[in-house]
Amino acid sequence: MRVNVTVNGEHRQADNVWEGESLLYVLRERLGLPGSKNACEQGECGSCTVYLDGVPACACLVAAGQTEGREVVTVEGLASGDDLDPVQESFVEQGAVQCGFCTPGLLVAAHDLIERVPDPSDVEIREALAGNLCRCTGYEKILDAVRDAAAKKAVR
Amino acid sequence: MSAPARSPQELHDTIAGGIGESPLRPDGTLKVRGEFAYSSDLWHEDMLWGATLRSPHPHARIVRLDVSRALAQPGVHAVLTHEDVPGENVYGLKYQDTPALAADLVRYQGEPIAILAADHPEIARQALKEIVVEYDVLEPITDPERAAHDDTLKKLHPGGNVVRHQRIVKGDPAATADVVVSGVYEIGMQDQAFLGPESGLAVPAEDGGVDLYLATQWLHVDQCQTAKALGLPLEKVRLTLSGVGGAFGGREDLSMQIHSCMLALRTGRPVKMSYNRLESFFGHVHRHPAKMYYEHGATRDGKLVYVRAKLYFDGGAYASKTPVVVGNGTTLSVGPYDVPNAHIEGWGVYTNNPTCGAMRGLGAVQPTYAYESQMDKLASALDMDPAELRIRNALSEGSTVVTGQVVDFPAPVAELVQRLRDLPLPPEPTGERDIRELPGGASNTTHGEGVVRGVGYGVTIKNISYAEGLDDYSTARVRLEVLGGEAVAMVHTAAAEVGQGLVTLQQQIARTELGLTRVSVHPADTSVGDAGSSSASRQTYVTGGAVRNACRAVAEAVYARLGVPSEGMSLVGGKVVAADGEVVADLAELLGETAIEETREFHHRPTYPLDPETGQGDAHVQYGFSAHRAVVDVDLDLGLVKVVQLDCAQDVGKAMNPDAVVAQIQGGSAQGLGLAVMEEILVEDGKVRNPSFTDYLIPTILDMPPMRVDVLERPDPHAPYGVRGVGEPPTISATPAIANAIRAATGLELPRVPIRPEHITGV
């Protein structure tokens, strides 16, 4: 089947999509956007979190056909050109990135949290990011990064 | 054939900072933009997808294997079995005992039987179902203690079921003491649970060889094993490290390396293999479960008199790192304590359980949980503060460990415990509490009623680097040249960046040694000498030492070109500077169009094998020490645990990148927390019951408490820059600290981790 979807503001078309293919597979293997990660492909780890019509979703759990005519924003769409989003900047600056495999999903989830709750408390950050597994950092520096990003966004 | 369209990148990001500073990762921006090429992102326009058929049985004889129907499927390009392995159908890290593809016997559930390549991953998955395998199912051996001692059991391998037996005898093994405590402790099978799946892309080459891009911990050892199975000379099997999504020991053994190369060579096309999470649980080795019998004897004033222990490590179907686990487990079995008398025996055995191998804290995690449980039991028997007991017995510089080796470097064990004890405890809860911070969290199981608090300590000793006489070394190539009018350095090693920050560290060392700002890191590959494995907390020490040596050789070459004696000269800010501070030359002018390139190795000082009878010998090059104090809240009614605070003190010798050191300690502690309260691969009759992130639980951000990290720097005079390996110790000491805190809260024995709700409630 053919799927038409807006990805990071651009109209994209994928041909010969098999009916069982996930949005994650189409993004990674057909549209050349490997940023969303394939860590569990079961909706458990959050590494493939993308915005689907503005709402965070695990791209591995969305059938590609369901995205027809809809709007997807991936980690590749968070920066504007060379300018990183404050969430991306803070993750680098605060040492929240180690192996980095969980990072794309965490960035989308953290970006969404700060959009909804501009000044989140620690317990709100923990609750919002509890669906994103990280095996390297122990999360402390991820908390630092989200606090820092919220502060940055508040002054911009 | 061309390189993959998405492939490993050189890291040019210039972020100033030398040794002792905390520059940011050169790969950080690529990673937050989603542009960093991990092994599962590799892509070639002409590529096929590989897939693996695995045994559903833990133990079986293969009586028929027919791939003809699978091969006939449209879109399938090759289906291969053990008959198609071009070279030797056997590999292994310590012993060569593992078939690349099972021939006649299956020894664990998930053992690879056949592989195939197809146009689409779904075609590949469907085609696997068309492969016909008839099994004669056999009774599995699953009890490691029986496997070690019961000679009536069948032998899983020609040499019997004991992979390694090691005895350690120090002082009087039959010593007696006033106060004696004993216990039997068990530890479940933990998984590395790295997030990036096993994956790689094999590209056939015109010379009949193959280029493999992959995630691994040790390129050269993969190259050796893969070439042998492919029947190719080493130089025809070239490996390049792609982005690695975590490792923690789980990438030390081969997974898809031989398989993807076999398929690429057979089809003449690039073949990508990428495991899904289910397959990942079967496709890599796990941490050894263990059963440990311990007896401690002490004087009434709390001085250890003896330790006696028997340790059983379940190695599963193949040897992997079991010999090393037995070596580490026994030599570290009494912990960071002065013990005059000891009698220790350790066994690593074959069973039909999943194969166990390397995981962070290799061989030290299991005994530390046991002896630290014993230390609390002993403190209780002596009516002594558990921290005080540890301080009273702490080993220090000059102590003799259980193998007779003298600790000839700082060992601030007592200080670590003292510093933790002096940290303020979190305030006792009062009034109404946010349920999200209570055991059970948002599931609203309690509002604080039935919740009790406990505090516990855990302290560990871990050997750094490879041991027992192995010549453990690394190689680095450093090139100095002028680009854009500026002197720049390129560092090239085969050392695997698995997330720990080695790429940053390589830049820091080169900047410091060569007095430059611009340093880039070449992708790690096998076109440069061996760097050994990114494991055993060894890369900063060994590859750091190699980069230092190569940089110093480059500096020597600069002075030689100038014709000045190197004595007193240094490179600072792109200039050659004399002892009196006078600028002798500008580096960029001196180099001009030419480059200077030097390759050097670093070997750490030798270690020696253990005496087979007494276990005496200078087996280890260095030890790392860490200590944790955990505070937990336990819901006694439901058995739910919330770790409230987890603090760590660790000696790192020299904090080469202080922020990265703290991050390693936090991440390691999280894995230790996981083992304490949730992480276990459940194996029943040799079969894995929970191979998914739905059922194998790792800590989330809600499970990790706030951490205070206290980093000590007591330089090791034998190590480059005084460094001490950092990565493993925090994983080891976190687990017993949490277990001891839960015991303190509940008064229960709790002789097994992970501690589950039913262990606390008794239901």
Boltz contact constraints between the chains, C-beta under 6 A:
constraints:
  - contact:
      token1: [A, 18]
      token2: [B, 122]
      max_distance: 6.0
  - contact:
      token1: [A, 34]
      token2: [B, 41]
      max_distance: 6.0
  - contact:
      token1: [A, 35]
      token2: [B, 34]
      max_distance: 6.0
  - contact:
      token1: [A, 38]
      token2: [B, 40]
      max_distance: 6.0
  - contact:
      token1: [A, 39]
      token2: [B, 195]
      max_distance: 6.0
  - contact:
      token1: [A, 40]
      token2: [B, 277]
      max_distance: 6.0
  - contact:
      token1: [A, 40]
      token2: [B, 693]
      max_distance: 6.0
  - contact:
      token1: [A, 41]
      token2: [B, 276]
      max_distance: 6.0
  - contact:
      token1: [A, 44]
      token2: [B, 693]
      max_distance: 6.0
  - contact:
      token1: [A, 44]
      token2: [B, 694]
      max_distance: 6.0
  - contact:
      token1: [A, 45]
      token2: [B, 693]
      max_distance: 6.0
  - contact:
      token1: [A, 75]
      token2: [B, 34]
      max_distance: 6.0
  - contact:
      token1: [A, 76]
      token2: [B, 34]
      max_distance: 6.0
  - contact:
      token1: [A, 79]
      token2: [B, 33]
      max_distance: 6.0
  - contact:
      token1: [A, 88]
      token2: [B, 32]
      max_distance: 6.0
  - contact:
      token1: [A, 91]
      token2: [B, 32]
      max_distance: 6.0
  - contact:
      token1: [A, 92]
      token2: [B, 24]
      max_distance: 6.0
  - contact:
      token1: [A, 92]
      token2: [B, 28]
      max_distance: 6.0
  - contact:
      token1: [A, 92]
      token2: [B, 32]
      max_distance: 6.0
  - contact:
      token1: [A, 95]
      token2: [B, 659]
      max_distance: 6.0
  - contact:
      token1: [A, 95]
      token2: [B, 663]
      max_distance: 6.0
  - contact:
      token1: [A, 97]
      token2: [B, 28]
      max_distance: 6.0
  - contact:
      token1: [A, 97]
      token2: [B, 31]
      max_distance: 6.0
  - contact:
      token1: [A, 98]
      token2: [B, 499]
      max_distance: 6.0
  - contact:
      token1: [A, 99]
      token2: [B, 245]
      max_distance: 6.0
  - contact:
      token1: [A, 99]
      token2: [B, 246]
      max_distance: 6.0
  - contact:
      token1: [A, 99]
      token2: [B, 499]
      max_distance: 6.0
  - contact:
      token1: [A, 100]
      token2: [B, 31]
      max_distance: 6.0
  - contact:
      token1: [A, 101]
      token2: [B, 195]
      max_distance: 6.0
  - contact:
      token1: [A, 101]
      token2: [B, 196]
      max_distance: 6.0
  - contact:
      token1: [A, 101]
      token2: [B, 245]
      max_distance: 6.0
  - contact:
      token1: [A, 102]
      token2: [B, 195]
      max_distance: 6.0
  - contact:
      token1: [A, 103]
      token2: [B, 31]
      max_distance: 6.0
  - contact:
      token1: [A, 104]
      token2: [B, 34]
      max_distance: 6.0
  - contact:
      token1: [A, 123]
      token2: [B, 436]
      max_distance: 6.0
  - contact:
      token1: [A, 126]
      token2: [B, 701]
      max_distance: 6.0
  - contact:
      token1: [A, 126]
      token2: [B, 702]
      max_distance: 6.0
  - contact:
      token1: [A, 129]
      token2: [B, 701]
      max_distance: 6.0
  - contact:
      token1: [A, 130]
      token2: [B, 700]
      max_distance: 6.0
  - contact:
      token1: [A, 130]
      token2: [B, 701]
      max_distance: 6.0
  - contact:
      token1: [A, 130]
      token2: [B, 702]
      max_distance: 6.0
  - contact:
      token1: [A, 133]
      token2: [B, 698]
      max_distance: 6.0
  - contact:
      token1: [A, 135]
      token2: [B, 193]
      max_distance: 6.0
  - contact:
      token1: [A, 135]
      token2: [B, 194]
      max_distance: 6.0
  - contact:
      token1: [A, 135]
      token2: [B, 195]
      max_distance: 6.0
  - contact:
      token1: [A, 135]
      token2: [B, 246]
      max_distance: 6.0
  - contact:
      token1: [A, 136]
      token2: [B, 246]
      max_distance: 6.0
  - contact:
      token1: [A, 136]
      token2: [B, 499]
      max_distance: 6.0
  - contact:
      token1: [A, 136]
      token2: [B, 667]
      max_distance: 6.0
  - contact:
      token1: [A, 137]
      token2: [B, 667]
      max_distance: 6.0
  - contact:
      token1: [A, 138]
      token2: [B, 666]
      max_distance: 6.0
  - contact:
      token1: [A, 138]
      token2: [B, 667]
      max_distance: 6.0
  - contact:
      token1: [A, 138]
      token2: [B, 669]
      max_distance: 6.0
  - contact:
      token1: [A, 138]
      token2: [B, 670]
      max_distance: 6.0
  - contact:
      token1: [A, 138]
      token2: [B, 704]
      max_distance: 6.0
  - contact:
      token1: [A, 139]
      token2: [B, 701]
      max_distance: 6.0
  - contact:
      token1: [A, 139]
      token2: [B, 704]
      max_distance: 6.0
  - contact:
      token1: [A, 140]
      token2: [B, 666]
      max_distance: 6.0
  - contact:
      token1: [A, 140]
      token2: [B, 707]
      max_distance: 6.0
  - contact:
      token1: [A, 141]
      token2: [B, 663]
      max_distance: 6.0
